[in-house]
Amino acid sequence: MNVDAEIYIKQLIGFFDKNPEELKTLIGLMSKENFYQKIRDKVYSKVETKVENYILTKKEMGELIYQLHEETHGKAEEIIQHQSELTLEGIFMKSNFGYFSMN
């Protein structure tokens, strides 16, 4: 166990516990426990591979959220396909230039 990494994780989780609206903005209704576990796993994988900076970047945080979303809701391609089947027929019209909405 890396003490510095553990302090970083506790501070990050503490921030989200003190600011639940920020967490909700970030992950929506997905499980915060799963999100916290993904953070731990990612930080410790960086520690194990001896990456100099174990602090998560914005890109890495986005990847964690994307993975959590896929685990919770399914793969993005499946969601896009499902949504396109639901919405294109009723809301959008097809033209020579592509789909548009009559909002």
Backbone as numpy.savetxt, mean C-alpha at the origin, in Angstrom:
# Nx Ny Nz CAx CAy CAz Cx Cy Cz
18.47 -9.26 16.67 17.62 -8.09 16.67 18.52 -6.85 16.67
18.21 -5.93 15.76 18.94 -4.68 15.64 18.20 -3.62 16.44
18.87 -3.04 17.42 18.24 -2.07 18.32 17.79 -0.82 17.56
18.63 -0.32 16.67 18.26 0.88 15.91 17.05 0.62 15.02
17.01 -0.53 14.38 15.87 -0.87 13.54 14.59 -1.00 14.38
14.72 -1.59 15.55 13.57 -1.77 16.43 13.04 -0.41 16.91
13.94 0.51 17.22 13.52 1.87 17.61 12.80 2.56 16.46
13.34 2.43 15.25 12.71 3.03 14.07 11.30 2.47 13.87
11.15 1.15 13.97 9.84 0.52 13.79 8.87 1.01 14.85
9.30 1.04 16.10 8.43 1.49 17.20 8.01 2.95 17.02
8.91 3.79 16.55 8.57 5.19 16.31 7.58 5.34 15.16
7.78 4.56 14.11 6.87 4.62 12.97 5.47 4.14 13.36
5.40 3.02 14.06 4.12 2.50 14.52 3.49 3.46 15.53
4.30 4.02 16.41 3.80 4.99 17.38 3.21 6.21 16.70
3.83 6.67 15.62 3.29 7.81 14.87 1.91 7.49 14.34
1.77 6.31 13.73 0.47 5.95 13.16 -0.58 5.69 14.25
-0.16 5.18 15.40 -1.11 4.99 16.50 -1.59 6.33 17.06
-0.72 7.32 17.08 -1.10 8.65 17.57 -1.85 9.47 16.52
-1.71 9.10 15.27 -2.34 9.82 14.15 -3.12 8.83 13.28
-4.23 8.32 13.78 -4.96 7.29 13.03 -5.52 7.79 11.69
-5.76 9.07 11.58 -6.26 9.59 10.30 -5.18 9.50 9.21
-3.92 9.70 9.60 -2.82 9.56 8.64 -2.72 8.11 8.16
-2.88 7.19 9.10 -2.84 5.76 8.75 -4.00 5.41 7.83
-5.18 5.93 8.14 -6.35 5.65 7.32 -6.17 6.23 5.92
-5.57 7.40 5.82 -5.30 8.00 4.51 -4.34 7.12 3.72
-3.40 6.53 4.41 -2.37 5.72 3.75 -2.87 4.35 3.33
-3.56 3.64 4.24 -3.93 2.25 3.93 -5.44 2.03 3.84
-6.23 3.06 4.08 -7.68 2.90 4.00 -8.19 1.96 5.08
-9.03 1.03 4.69 -9.64 0.10 5.64 -8.89 -1.21 5.75
-7.71 -1.28 5.14 -6.92 -2.50 5.23 -6.37 -2.67 6.64
-5.94 -3.86 6.96 -5.50 -4.21 8.31 -4.21 -3.49 8.70
-4.28 -2.74 9.82 -3.07 -2.06 10.28 -2.06 -3.06 10.82
-2.52 -4.18 11.41 -1.59 -5.19 11.91 -0.78 -5.79 10.78
-1.45 -6.08 9.66 -0.73 -6.62 8.50 0.25 -5.58 7.93
-0.16 -4.33 7.94 0.71 -3.25 7.47 1.94 -3.14 8.37
1.73 -3.16 9.67 2.85 -3.09 10.61 3.79 -4.28 10.44
3.24 -5.46 10.20 4.08 -6.65 10.01 4.90 -6.53 8.73
4.30 -5.96 7.69 5.04 -5.76 6.44 6.19 -4.77 6.66
5.94 -3.75 7.46 7.00 -2.79 7.78 8.14 -3.51 8.50
7.81 -4.31 9.52 8.85 -5.05 10.26 9.65 -5.96 9.32
8.91 -6.72 8.50 9.58 -7.65 7.58 10.53 -6.92 6.63
10.08 -5.80 6.09 10.90 -5.06 5.12 12.13 -4.46 5.79
11.95 -3.87 6.97 13.09 -3.28 7.68 14.10 -4.36 8.02
13.64 -5.50 8.55 14.59 -6.55 8.93 15.22 -7.24 7.72
14.52 -7.24 6.58 15.17 -7.79 5.39 16.30 -6.88 4.94
16.14 -5.56 5.12 17.21 -4.62 4.79 18.37 -4.78 5.78
18.06 -5.01 7.05 19.10 -5.20 8.06 19.88 -6.48 7.76
19.18 -7.56 7.41 19.83 -8.84 7.15 20.72 -8.79 5.92
20.33 -8.01 4.92 21.15 -7.90 3.71 22.22 -6.82 3.86
22.32 -6.29 5.08 23.33 -5.30 5.43 23.26 -4.04 4.57
22.02 -3.65 4.23 21.82 -2.37 3.55 22.15 -1.28 4.56
22.91 -0.30 4.13 23.39 0.73 5.05 22.24 1.50 5.71
21.20 1.82 4.95 20.09 2.59 5.48 18.84 1.71 5.51
18.39 1.36 6.69 17.23 0.48 6.85 15.93 1.26 6.89
15.98 2.58 6.88 14.77 3.40 6.90 14.07 3.26 5.56
12.75 3.07 5.60 11.98 2.84 4.39 11.85 4.11 3.57
12.05 3.96 2.27 11.85 5.09 1.35 10.38 5.22 1.01
10.03 6.31 0.38 8.65 6.52 -0.06 8.24 5.41 -1.04
9.16 5.04 -1.93 8.87 3.98 -2.90 8.63 2.64 -2.21
9.47 2.31 -1.24 9.31 1.04 -0.52 8.00 1.02 0.27
7.64 2.16 0.86 6.38 2.24 1.59 5.20 2.03 0.63
5.30 2.62 -0.55 4.26 2.42 -1.56 4.16 0.97 -1.99
5.29 0.30 -2.14 5.29 -1.12 -2.50 4.62 -1.97 -1.42
4.87 -1.63 -0.15 4.24 -2.36 0.95 2.72 -2.19 0.89
2.27 -0.98 0.63 0.83 -0.72 0.56 0.24 -1.47 -0.63
0.94 -1.48 -1.75 0.47 -2.20 -2.93 0.35 -3.70 -2.64
1.36 -4.27 -1.97 1.31 -5.69 -1.61 0.15 -5.98 -0.67
-0.04 -5.11 0.30 -1.15 -5.27 1.24 -2.49 -5.20 0.52
-2.58 -4.29 -0.42 -3.81 -4.15 -1.20 -4.08 -5.41 -2.01
-3.04 -5.96 -2.64 -3.21 -7.19 -3.42 -3.64 -8.35 -2.54
-3.06 -8.45 -1.35 -3.43 -9.53 -0.43 -4.87 -9.37 0.06
-5.29 -8.13 0.24 -6.62 -7.86 0.77 -7.69 -7.94 -0.31
-7.41 -7.36 -1.48 -8.45 -7.21 -2.50 -8.21 -8.01 -3.77
-7.07 -8.61 -3.93 -6.77 -9.35 -5.15 -5.81 -8.55 -6.02
-5.35 -9.18 -7.07 -4.38 -8.53 -7.96 -5.02 -7.38 -8.70
-4.22 -6.36 -9.00 -4.72 -5.15 -9.64 -5.34 -5.45 -11.00
-4.76 -6.38 -11.77 -5.29 -6.69 -13.09 -6.72 -7.24 -12.98
-6.94 -8.08 -11.97 -8.27 -8.65 -11.77 -9.27 -7.57 -11.40
-8.85 -6.62 -10.57 -9.73 -5.53 -10.15 -10.05 -4.63 -11.33
-9.03 -4.28 -12.10 -9.26 -3.42 -13.27 -10.19 -4.10 -14.25
-9.99 -5.38 -14.50 -10.85 -6.11 -15.42 -12.28 -6.12 -14.89
-12.45 -6.40 -13.62 -13.78 -6.44 -13.01 -14.44 -5.07 -13.07
-13.70 -4.02 -12.75 -14.27 -2.69 -12.78 -14.62 -2.26 -14.20
-13.78 -2.62 -15.17 -14.08 -2.24 -16.55 -15.33 -2.94 -17.04
-15.55 -4.16 -16.61 -16.77 -4.87 -17.00 -17.99 -4.19 -16.39
-17.85 -3.66 -15.19 -18.98 -3.03 -14.51 -19.28 -1.63 -15.03
-18.27 -0.86 -15.37 -18.51 0.55 -15.63 -18.57 0.94 -17.10
-17.87 0.28 -17.97 -17.79 0.74 -19.35 -19.14 0.69 -20.06
-19.96 -0.27 -19.73 -21.23 -0.40 -20.44 -22.20 0.72 -20.09
-22.30 1.06 -18.81 -23.32 2.00 -18.40 -22.90 3.44 -18.32
-21.65 3.71 -18.01 -21.24 5.08 -17.74 -20.48 5.69 -18.91
-19.66 4.92 -19.59 -18.82 5.45 -20.63 -19.35 5.10 -22.01
-19.09 5.99 -22.95 -19.43 5.74 -24.35 -18.14 5.66 -25.14
-18.12 4.83 -26.15 -16.92 4.68 -26.96 -17.02 5.57 -28.20
-15.93 6.28 -28.49 -15.85 7.10 -29.69 -14.58 6.74 -30.44
-14.34 7.42 -31.53 -13.12 7.18 -32.30 -11.88 7.57 -31.50
-12.06 8.42 -30.49 -10.94 8.91 -29.69 -10.76 8.14 -28.40
-11.61 7.16 -28.12 -11.55 6.38 -26.90 -12.86 6.49 -26.13
-12.84 6.12 -24.87 -14.02 6.17 -24.02 -14.16 7.55 -23.38
-15.40 8.03 -23.26 -15.65 9.27 -22.54 -16.95 9.15 -21.77
-17.10 10.02 -20.79 -18.28 10.00 -19.91 -19.15 11.21 -20.22
-20.43 11.02 -20.14 -21.37 12.12 -20.36 -21.74 12.77 -19.04
-20.76 13.15 -18.26 -20.98 13.76 -16.95 -21.67 15.07 -17.05
